[in-house]
Amino acid sequence: MIKYLKTDPWLIVEDKFSQEHHQSSESIFSIGNGNFGQRANFEEAYSGKTLQGTYVAGVYYPDKTKVGWWKNGYPEYFAKVLNSANFTGIDVKIDGETLDLATAKVSTFKRVLNMQEGTLSREFSAELPSGKQVQVSAIRFLSMAAPETGVIKYSITPLNGDFEIVFTPYVDGNVVNEDSNWDDAFWTQIDHEVNSGLGVVVARTNKTEFEVATAMTTQSFLNGSSTEAAAADSSKEGYVESAYKVKVGKGQVLDIFKYVAVLSSLNHKKEEILENAKKAVNGAMATGFETMLEAHVAKWAAIWEHSDIIIEGDDEAQQGIRFNIFHLNQTYTGEDSRLNIGPKGFTGEKYGGASYWDTEAYCLPFYLATAEPKVSKQLLLYRYKHLERAIENAGKLGFTDGAALYPMVTMNGEECHNEWEITFEEIHRNGAIAFAVYNYIRHTQDYPYLAEAGLEVLLGISRFWSQRITFSEEKGKYVMLGVTGPNEYENNINNNWYTNTIAVWCMNYTMEALDWVKANKAADYDRIVGKTNFNADETTRWKDICENMHFPFIESEGVFGQQDSYMDKEQITVDKLDPAQRPINQYWSWDRILRSCFIKQADTLQGIYLFEENYDTETIAKNFKFYEERTVHESSLSPCVHVVLAARINNMEKAYELYHRTSRLDIDDYNHEAHEGLHITSMAGTWMSVVEGFGGKRVINEQLILNPQLPKEWKSFSFKVLWRGSQLKVHADASKCVISNETDVPARVILYGKDYEIAGGASIEATK
């Protein structure tokens, strides 16, 4: 752990400037609004080590694959989220001397991420090498109310003299990606103009030909009165700036307001994008900083009304969960089904910013409970719109007749991950897509979605499983060979228990979905049969597989076998590992890792988590003890599943330990990688840890079930669940649980095993 940030229920606070931690802070203090986002780069010049990053949702580049040995089926590119034009910059010169915190003496420094209001602020006192001293304060936000705009207020006060200050707001489109495979130019600059401080840069992505227009305009005030400083405009390809010169007396305050707009061709015609950007930024300036801020804060208040979790008695736990919820909500708003959730969101370049199975497995539960159903449905439609690409992906690997393999990594539905053990073998991702359809329907009862889109996805996935599974004469059972489960520290193994389990579940659920659509939406059933060339005889093989699938079992331990040869490995528990060799992925060879019994993340336990109702407490406890002792939790997605299961078996000490790890993974930089960006999708797992773990939330047989229990470190906790038109507030302490219905829509809940009907505006109280 690296702990340098202050603990506060609603704030992330850095109260000392450290160049050592600067890039990590750039990630942790990132802001966004679902449409675009940025790392917390300084406004003024900074010559120290930094990763400049501004990212526009849905805009990417197909960076050519870089591998040492090409194999048939490899994707030709790895999609990269693009570092786009830097609009944050405001260069500052004090009597001709550049303000730069890498060279100045910084006497006071404070940076604050206000999660309640969605603002990033900073204040510092600095002495330049010449001895001139200034006080600076800045606040900025990317508007949730007008999501193509943002604003920066930057204030400078001379402390030991009268200074001539030249401040230069700019937009710089000449940016690069740190993770470029071949040092390609990702952007072509196609237009730029600046006039009286209104500047615009328009750039086009190479190959994909997205266009992004970034505009700025500026106002300045001295002690509250307009400076009326004239802009000295200048520009070059991909760059515009406007310099302003103001004489500022000792103790006077120079306020600079920089309004920005970021538009993409996803939402604007290319021939109109420049003019639309100018209109947007002028509109922001006309609205003004205070009014924009008020609307932005109101939007955040509405978001927190649905999604906040309150923990009493443990400020670190409280700060951790709000940090996770904040980043989830500013990363994805559900407004556009073309968009999805990248593992780093708007906080860094790692993983290319593309979508993984994380969305369906970890993020969907969060949005199902905290946002209107249309938000979750957008995530499902994203995959439906990529079904034809999933069929193409399977075809490249030799599958036929409408079999669909969804990509491990994608921007547009096409696989763009080029590690063979992932691309070809980590096929359990298909199961997460299918389970998401089921999870959405059991929460919302939107069965018509099956006829609208869901059944076609399920058919493609089940056809893939049917072809991928083979029959073993020796075992007299169906088997699945050469796979990688969620535990990526095992590759090319046979009969991964989790993969076999979810494949069988998928085929069974698809057959149920077929029956429902046929019985309830006959016209849609006929349409789907014609569109997909479905033959009812296909289910004969599916049924045979489901009835005769091989599932490894370790008799000596009484647990499910992670894969056929897992017990051939030397069995060493994690507590026997040398701490100096952790994390093992940074110290061990890949060969050594693959031969070890150590597990990167929940694998067998992932299946038990999904299908928990099929197993008794003794079975869950045995499997949890066996596998958790061998799990190194070197995936950010690992602790949350273990928290849910640990709470289920009443191992609250372990649940609390792992909750802290998942909730503060980035704040305390457990893996020493926060500088690369945050773990956005695992943040949804943190929400699962509280609501499904300590809250005991389940949906079984389409009924909402709650069994809250507290770690001993907490006095109480509360969360809200949107449930079929009602909003339920769940508050639990050591002695009781109270559920309040905050809407007029009645709701049925099973609390501590008892069935309740909660009328609109009413509450119930129960003890465990």
ABEGO torsion letter per residue (X at the ends): XBBABBBBAABBBBABBBAAAAAAAAAAABBBAGABBBBBBBABBBABBBBBBBBBBGBBBBBBBBBABBBBGBBABBBBBBBBBBAABBBBBBGGBBBBAAABBBABBBBBBBAAAGBBBBBBBBBBAAGBBBBBBBBBBBBAABAABBBBBBBBBBAAEBBBBBBBBBBBABBBBAABAAGBBABBBABBBBBGGBBBBBBBBBGAGBBBBBBBBBBBBBGGBBAGBBBBBBBBBGBBBBBBBBBBBBGBBBBBBBBBBBBBAAABBAAAAAAAAAAAAAAAAAAEAAAAAAAAAAAAAAAAAAABBBBBGBAAAAAAAAAAAAAAAAABAGABAABBBBAAEAAEABGGGBBBAAAAAAAAAAAAAABBAAAAAAAAAAAAAAAAAAAAAAAAAGBBGGBBBBBABBAAGBBABABAAAAAABAAAAAAAAAAAAAAAAAAGBAAAAAAAAAAAAAAAAAAAAAABBBBAAAGBBBBBGBBBABAABBGBBGBAAAAAAAAAAAAAAAAAAAAAAAABAAAAAAAAAAAGBBAAAAAAAAAAAAABBBBBBAAAGBBBABAAAAABBBBBAAABBAAAOBAAAABBAAAAAABABBABBBAAAAAAAAAAABBAAAAAAAAAAAAAABAGABAAAAAAAAAAAAAAGBAAAAAAAAAAAAAAAAAGAAGAAAAEBBAAAAAAAAAAAAABAAGBBBBGGBBBBBBBBBAABABBBBBBBBGGBBBBBBBBAABBBBBBABABBBBBBBGGBBBBBBBGBBBBBBX
